[in-house]
Amino acid sequence: MRSTLSKLLHPLAGQPLLSHVLKSVEAIPSTSVFAPWGDSVTTSRPVVVLGHEAEQILSVFGERCQYAMQHEQLGTGHAVLAAQETVNALDPLPDTVLVCYGDTPLVRSEMLASVLAEHLTQQATVTFLTADADPSSDYGRVVRDSHGQVKEIVEVKRATPEQLQIIEVNSGVYCFERAWLWESLQALPRNASGEYYLTDLIAVAGAQERRIATVKGSLDETLGINNRVQLAEAEQVMRHRILERHMYAGVTIIDPASTYIDDEVQIGTDTVILPGTMITGQTTIGSWCKIGPSTTIYQSSIGDRCVIRNSALEQSVLEEEVSMGPFSHCRPGAHLASGVKMGNYAEVKNSYLGAETDMHHFSYMGDATVGAHVNIGAGTITSNYNGLTKQKYRTTIGDNAFIGCDTVLVPPVTVGEHAMTGASALVNKDVPPHTLVYGVPARQVRTLPVSEDGATDGGKKE
């Protein structure tokens, strides 16, 4: 990968490569293929064999896995043997060991379950996944005898011309009888490269006339990632799967080719995703929303019936029926309550906007708490950062307040309920409830009359 980052941590659809493999392994018990065995088979946390850059893997995955260390990298057989002590310490002690590669993120849980189910059904010593490939491929060839029984897997570099014409190849997913696996690995000789290859166990089992079973699958699922070109190819496949999953679940995606959705994203039914939209991280979107076009959402929560046009959200919360954009931005800590309307070229950061509040265009709310039914006029800003003390201060605006166009609020400052500011006011002192202020700096002009329902006359939204 030509990177200081471990290959298994390179992101694919928002998750590290290894995470996709672990997710498939962990989901085996919930697959329909595995259902007949569900009551009789006990599984454990996956064992990850680590070597180079082990600390990086440990720091990311922690207790999600169990770990074994391969201090010398002497081939795939040696890597599996490194897990012997960890596996043998499991309680209950497993009869079967499933082996797959950590850099094959496209392998599905259903495929892994098929290999495991076939292994249990056939009571085999070894079961492995095969696929058909072009004769020019560099995958190991599956050699069978005249009766169709597997004899061995032959790597390309030592295959005969006749064997190179075999289209059935090894896909790199195996099930082994545990006791036989350890005994056979310990007796496995080094090959010409000075390494121990896991594939050589197939010939050992064949020579011992052990039962060998195979499952035919898709080669695409076991694509190994060895460089960034292959990473990009896998990204396309994974993202297509994700989009299909959402569309089958009731989400409309107008143009899949220009839409990017990470694996952990959840979207409700009847939501429409318009072209040029990127939704990443652990984002949740409700039902009947309209997202896009050209919208970016990261690690955010969006309620039902929201409309977000040509805008960006980062680590923000939008409750139901919020309208936002075009060309607006919710930065980390933004929380827009139900019914908020946020106009174009507006920005909210680390602030709460109460229900049914209108925040008009060219406005900025930073480090603010805004009540319900507030009108924030165009061009209003909170001057929340003090460049001298390098501190940020908070603004509070009460329910039903009316903030006039181009108002500058200099915190710490509080604007009371039903208060009003005039256009271009600079508010640097607290404004009592039901009070009109304007000017630079703003000064109290008069107390506003209060209607029978408690509202300030003349304070209705424009």
N, C-alpha and C positions, 0 to 999 in steps of 0.2 A: 504493500500500500504506500510505501515511501512516506511514512508518517511516524510521529512520536506517540500517536495514539494506538493502542492495541487494536488489531484488526477486528476483533469481536465487539469492540465498542463503537465502530463507525456506524453512524445512524442510517437507518433504512425506514422510510415512512414514519419518522419521528421516534423510532426505538432502536437501541443497539442491535446489531446482527444477532448476538447470542440471545437476546430477549425473545426474538421471534421463535427461535428453536425451543427455548424453554416453555414458551406459551403453548406450542404444539404438543410438547411432551406432557405438560400438566393437564391438557384438555383430553388426553386419551380416554380416561374413565367415563367422560361424558358423551363420547361418540356413540352413534347407533351401532357401528361395527362391533364395538367392545361390549355392548349391552348384555349379551348372553353370559359374559364372564364377570360382570360387575359385582355379583355377590360372593364370588369365590376367589377373587384376586385382590391382594393388598399391594398398594404401590407406596413408594417413598419419594422424598424430595430427590430431584435429579442430582447426580454426581458429576461435577465438572472437573475434568483433568486439566490442570494448569501447568504452564511452563514459563515461557517468556512473557514478561510484563504481567505477571500474576497479580501484583498489588493493585493494578488498575481495575482488574476484573473484580477482585474482592471488595474494593471500595464502592463499586456500583451495585453489585448484586447481593452482597452481604449474606443474610440468613435465608435468602430465597433458595439457595442451593447448598449441597454438601460439596466438599472439595477434596481433590487428591493432587499431589504434586509429582510431576514428571521432571526430575532435576536434569536428566540428560534427554535430549530429543533423539531417540533411536527408532523412530518409525511408529506407525499406527498400532501395531501389535504391542509395542513397548508402552505406548500411552495407555492402552486399555489395562495392561498388566499393572500399571501404577495405581489403578483404582481398586486392586484386589483387597487390600487391607480395609479400605473404607466400606466396600460392599459387604465384606464378610463380617463387619461389625454391626450390620443392620439387624434390627429385631422387629418383625420376624425375618429370618434369613431367607432371601429370595431363591427361588428355583431357576428363575429366568433373568437374564441380563439383556436389556435393549441398548444397542450402541448406535449413535448417530453423530454426525459432525457438527461442531458449533458454528461453522461458517456456511451453513446451508439454510438460510432464513426462509426459503419458499416452501419447505416441506410442511405438509398439512398434518394435522392431528389424525384425520381419517386415514391417511396413508400409513402413518406409524401404527395406528390401531390395527390396520389390516395385516401388517407384518406380524404383529404380536398375536393376533387372533389365529392366524394361520399356523404359527409356531405351536400354539397351545392345542389347536385342533389336530394337527398332524403328530403331536408329541415328538417333535423333531429335536435333533441335537443342535442343528444350525438352520436358521431361516434367514434369507436375505432378499432385498428388493432388487429387481432387475428392470430394465427398460430397453427399448429398441433405439438404436442410434445409427447414424451414417457410418459406413465402414472407415471413413477418414477420421473418425473421432479418436481421442486419446484415452478413452475409458477402457478399463480392464474387460476382456472378453470372457463370457460365460461358456465354458466348454462342457458339452454333454456327450454321453455315449450313445450307441445306436438305439438304446431303449429310452432315450430322453432323460436319463438320470444325470445330475450334475457331477462332473468329475473334479473340476478346478476352476479357478479364476486366473487367467493369464494376463499379466500386464503387457501393455503394447510393446514396450522395448524388448521383451523376450518372446513375443508371439511369432509364430511362423506365418508365412504369407497366407496359408489357408486359414489360420485362426484369425488373421486380420480381417477376413471377409465376413466373420460372424457379426451379426447386427445386435444380438442380445448382449447387453453390457451390465456391469455391476453398478448399482446406484448408491452404495455406501450406507445402507441402513441394515442392521443385523440384529437377530435375536440368537442368544446362545443358552444352552444348558450350563448353568453356572459352574458346577463341579468340573465338567469336562473342559470348560473355557480356561480356567486357571491352570489345570494340569497340562493342557495342550500348549498354552502360551509359554509356560516355563520350559517346555521341551522343544519349542520352535527354534530352528537354526537361523542364523543371520543369512540374508540373501547377498547377492553380489555387491549390493550397495552398502553392506555392513549394517543393515537395519532389519528390524522385525516387522514384516507386513501382516496386517490383520487378514488380508485376502488369502494368504497362504494357509490359513486354517481350513479353508474349503477343501483343498487337496488332502489335508490330513484327515478330515472327516470322511471324504470319499474313499481313501485308502483303507479306512477302518470299517467301511460299509455302514457308516452311521446314516441315520435318516436326515436328508438335506431337503428342505422345502424352499420354494421361491414364490414371490408375489410380483406380478408384472405391474409396473406403475408408469408414471410420466417422468421423463428425464428432466423436464423443466423444474420439477419440484426439488430436485437434489442438486441444483446448480450451486457449485461452490464459489465463494467470493475470494479471489486472489489478487485483484487489482481494482482500480476505480472504474475502469470500463465495465467490468462485470458487475460492480456495485450499481452503476447507472442502469444496466440492463435489468437487474433484479428489482430496482426501484420502480421501473415502469410496470413490471408484472404485478408487484405488490400493490401499487396504487390502483391499478385496474381492478384488482380483486376487491379492494376497499370500496371503490365507487360502485361496483356491482352489488356489493353487500347492502349498501345504503339504498340503492335504487330498488332492489328486490324488497326492501323493508318499508318502502313507501315514500322515499325522498325523490323529488324531481331534480335531476342535475342536467341543466340545459346543454352544456358542452363539456363532456368528460375530458376532452383533450386539453382544456385550459383550466381544469379544476383540480386542486391538490388538497387532499384530506388525509390527515395522519390516522394511524391505526387506532388510537385510543379515543378518537372523537365519537360522540354520540349525538344523533340527530333524530328529532321526532318526525312522525308521519306528516305528510302533506306540506312539508317545508320545501321551498324552491331555492336552489343554489344557482346563481347566475354566473356567466363566464368570468374568468380571470380571478376567481376567488381561491384563497388559501386559508385552510382551517387547520390549526396545529395544536399540539399539546393535549392535555386532558380537558378538552372543551366539550361542553354540553349545550345543545341548541334544542329548543322546544318545538312544538308542532305549529303548523300554519305560519311559519316565518318566511320572510323573503330576504335573502342574503345576497348582496352583490348588486351590480357587477363590480369587479376590481376591488374586492374587500379582503382585508387580512385580519384574521382572528387568531389570537394565541392564548391558550390557557384561561379561557373565560367561560362564564355561565350566562346563558341567554334564555329568557323565558318564552312562553308561547306568544304567537302573533306579533312578533317584533319585525321591524323593517330597518335594515342597515344598508345604506347605499354608498358605494365608493368611499369606504371609511376603514379605519384601523382600530382594533381593540387589543389591549394587552392586559392580562390578569385583571379583568374587570367583571362586574356583575350587572346584567340588565334584567330587570324583572319583566313581567308580561306587558305587551302592547307598548313597548318603547319604540320611538321613531328616531332615527339618527342619520345625519348626513344630508346631502353628499359632502365628501371631503372633510369629515370630522375625525376626531381622535380621542379615544378613551385610553388613558395611560394607567399603569398599575395602581390599584386601589380605588378606581372609579366604581361607583355604585349608583345606578340610575333606577329609581323606584318605578312602580307601575305607572304607565301613561305619560312618562316624561317625553317631551319632544325636544330634540337637540338639533339645531339647524346646521347649515353648511359652514365649514371653516371654523368650527367650535372645538374646544378642547377641555377635557376634565381630567384632573390628576388627583389621586388620593382624596377624593371628595364624595359626599353623599348628596344626591339631589332627590328631594321628596316627591311624593306622588303628584302627578298632573302638573309638574313644574315645566314651564317653557323656557328654554335657553336658546336665545336667538343667535344669528350668525355673527362670526368674528368675535366670539366671547371666550373667556378663559376662566375656569374655576379650578384653583389649586389649593389644596389643604383647606377645604371649606365644608361646612355642614349647612345645607340649604333645606328649608322646610317644604311643606306641600303647597301647591297652588301658587307658587312664586313666579313672577314674570322677571326674567333677566334680559334686559334690553340689549340690542346689538352693540357690540364693541365693549361690553363690560368686562373688566378683568379684576382678579384679586392679585394685588402686589405682594405676594406671600413670602418673597425671599429678601432678606436683609443682607445686602452685600457687605456691610461693615462687620456685623457679628457672625456672618455665615450661618444664620439661623433661618428657619421657616416658621411662620406664625399662621394661626388659624383664623378663618372668617366664619361667622355664624349669621345666618339669615333666617328670620322667623317665618312662620306660615303666612301666606297671603301677602307677603311684601311685594312691592313694585320697584324694581331697580331700573332707573332710566338709562337710555342709551349712553354709551361711552363713560359710564360711571367707573371710577377707580376706587377700589376698596383696599385700604392700607391696614393690614392686620397687625396685632390682634384687635379685632373690631367686631361688634355685634350690631346687626340691624334688627330691630324688634318686629313683632308681628304687625301686619297691616301698615308698616311704615313705607314711605316713598322717598326715592332720591330723584332729583332733577337731572336732566341731561347734562353730561360732562362734569358731574359732581366728583369731588375728590373727598372721599369719606375716610377720615383718620381718627374719628371719635365715635363712640357708641351712639346709635340712634334709638331713642325710646320708641316703644310701640305707638302706632297711630300718629306718627310725626312725619312731616315733610321737611326734607333738607335739600339744599342745593348750594352751589358755589364752590370756589377753590380758595381755601379749604371749605368743605361743606359746613353750613350753619343751619340751626333750626329756624324755620320760617314760621310755622304754625302747627298747632295740633289739628289733626284731621277729624272731621265729624264722623261719628260712628252710627251706622244704621242699626235697626232693631235686631238684625241677625248677627251683629258684632263686626261686620265688615266695614272698611273705611270707604266712605262715599268718594267716588272719583278714583278709587284704587283698582278698578276692574282692568283686566288685561286688554291691551290694544292689539 
